[in-house]
């Protein structure tokens, strides 16, 4: 386990390190359970009886796919529908990544020309030559379920009870094909092969990883309320030992696992390298060599989504003229491909300071399409992040485990074009439960900080533009809370001056994150009025609904940064670069340029980290330019703060660090 699971500010404030709680514990208040007669649990029991599947197996497979949620009939990022994740490859043709209004230089280094943009013609349903791709294993189970149950595909997509029947029918057919024991009372341990096949994996290790997580769920048990209000319980079976020998009957390929692969042993992982290649005329791609953490400490793990299919994403990262990231994760089964070693710098976050100190994880998915992320992918991602956090001594908190949407622009001109994935539908609270680092409440309403943590099932902001501009998105749970200019539901949203320079309010468009705070992010309290709480956000007070009966945030205590006495305002930066005097002869100075924002006297912002000023110089393929492959360090030190939706930096000489006081505003 990493050394701590608490944010820096709260570790300093409490003077302790805290070990995370176990996974599968909801971090927010659960919706009220519906009466037992409502029957979703009975629908699982009925389907298990009808098709002769042990109920524990059916429930656990469904949990690992969807956590029993219906997602309002919308598909997952891999085209799966309903609680049983019945997949429809034809749906994938209709998905396309969100365009970013001004684009983003994924390398984010102003010392070099911008990295190439996303190639055109790389939609998820076609191959590189424009031909329609063949369905991957596991991407077309909906029609098989329709044949087995005799019901139409529309009902399987939209009606939970029918969807559950379809999943049970599939499991039963897989078990019969393996000539395994069948029937409601058959030994759940002997269904291991059928469970592994349900993953839809084309390799034995990926199928095994999926099945092992299903059986871990059976042994531990689970209880939760679904997104449509049904309370479901899977009783724990602590003595169950799965019969893994059934996996051999599937005849799946067994990929080689090369030495040096940087993944935990209990997840499916392979090496698909990103090319380091020179093109001539000084140009090269698609990452930079380094020697981290010996050369430079790794501070961040950045969570992305791919905005394309897994196969498309693999094609892109193997293109030497494109950009790179360390890992890609597949939605259907959580399988992982590593592309760049942790010691080297990938081009993924749009900010060279962050890239040089980060590892990037791309998750198969779409930030705006109204799709959802599978539990299988959440779990393998969490295992990978725990492994990386332990390896590189990275705290498991939202100051270090960040989304691409939390990375700041390097210069004022870059801010508006920064990406906003994985977006408001990524379940940060559940993800941190799986990381065994649930969000903590360490204070009271008067201790000065709040950590955002809405209940995902009931927090359903009215976003627009998921598929068509101006059209409401499907009503679905979100990890984001909406910030308003006054403590009222009809008050205008706050303004992000970089996104809307005219000062008008930000909007509810799905990509417009300028008036949002996300689960796990910690802010300084700026005031309280009734059921509303104000935080300091981008130089202004921003209000969010936070009723005591159903809170959307946890009270916290920790460090805050505020301007030193006598300073009316101080600048805010998107990168923590050294002063000019630190650069050796022949190495161009990278200007320390403030962003559009200012931090004014009397305002306070939660502290996430204390950082050295660093610039990793890497501008040539062979390190031949003066100063290349070295880290330039200065005397300037920076404080990382939660300034808006994105993290930002202030000069440590400009601020005082204070413990958030008892009797804070409110």
C-alpha angles and dihedrals in degrees: 000000000000116000094260144005099201130090117263094248093055094042089056092043095050097033093222145093118233128207114227123250124247122284125259093047110128109236097207135046111289121234115256113277118248119235115281090244090066086084116210089130088049090052090059090047092049093049091047090052095045095052100030099246122144105253092228091057093049093048094046095049090050091048093053091050103043110350083247092294123141096207088211091285093298119136128251121245088270096048098264122148134206134350091315095047096232103191130225116189091192089067091061090068088067096056123092132170120259114260114231112229098234101009127235133250097231091201092055096196114136089195089074139041115274117279115251118279125244108293116247123242095038100122117152097254101055137065124236091272092052097257120135109264121236116249112270118230111288096015097107114048100121095081092046090052089050091054093047095049101033093231128121123262094243091062091048089055099046110025113072096204091051091045090053090051089051092053092048090050091052093050091049092050091050091050092049091050088056090047089235126154113282136194137083092276096045118122109277089210090066092059093072094109094050091048091050091051091051088066089072091223124156095208132061096232093053092047090047092050091052093047093047090055090049091053092045087057090051093050095045098037126213140223127188144141113251126232089261094050107264121138110219129181132195108192116226119256100193096174098052115121114188119229097236094180088082088073091071091066091066092071094218122166118262108218120209115255105214124215112264096033105150101220133102113265096240097064132070110257138157138182116248103163126217108227122251100203139156120225102188130256088067094294122130143155167275110335140353130256120238142146106243135203090017092053097035134000118251108231105168144047109200120208114211136169120223102230085214140053124291092252092049090049092052090052091052097049090050091055107101090206093057133064133270149219133190102248142015120202124204119226102215098058107359094250113166133214119195117210109167128035118245090243091063130070118246123201104236117107104058092238120087094204090055094040091054090054101035147074117219126218119191114201119199104251152086125258096208110026096091089249126138136224120245123241089233090062094043090054099049090043090053091049091050093048092049089051093049093044090054093045095050100029095244118162115239099236137106092262089066105022098059140164123242083247089063095057113103126228114256096227134015092261091056100050099082095050097051115123122252105205142161080036136196095310096064106108102229094171094055091042091056090046087057089047086057088238106105118185111272133222104208103161147030135257089280102048096090109243136077129198111209112236117151122178102260096211095056100029101090113160115197098246121175136204102041090137105357128025112259095009117118116254119236111283103258142143120279137189091217129091121205120241122216135191093237136022096269135095092233096047116117117263117257121265128248101203093204093054096038108025092179089070096243119143120274117248143233093250107134094243096044102096096162094108101040140096120198134218113279095020113124123214137179114254114246099179148324132228122173109305092349130093125196124210132188105257128167092340097311143077112269121191128210131180109257111162117185091231093057108013122196094198141038122233113243143178127218148103124325131188121224131169116274116255112283094027112114092187137357130202126256122215138204095210134030101229128164127258119266094259091064094066117096121230113287096024114106115236114248104221118240096226123180119231124236093274132085132200110222133208112275094028122113132200130191114255118233104173146348109232140186120235107256140166120186106211111212115144105136136059095235101031092249098135116096110276095006120155091019132109113234110211128191138191092251115102126199138209117218111219137181094242102159132332086316129057116247139179137242129190108261089223090062098056145054118223113221135179106245101256134235104251096037120172113306 
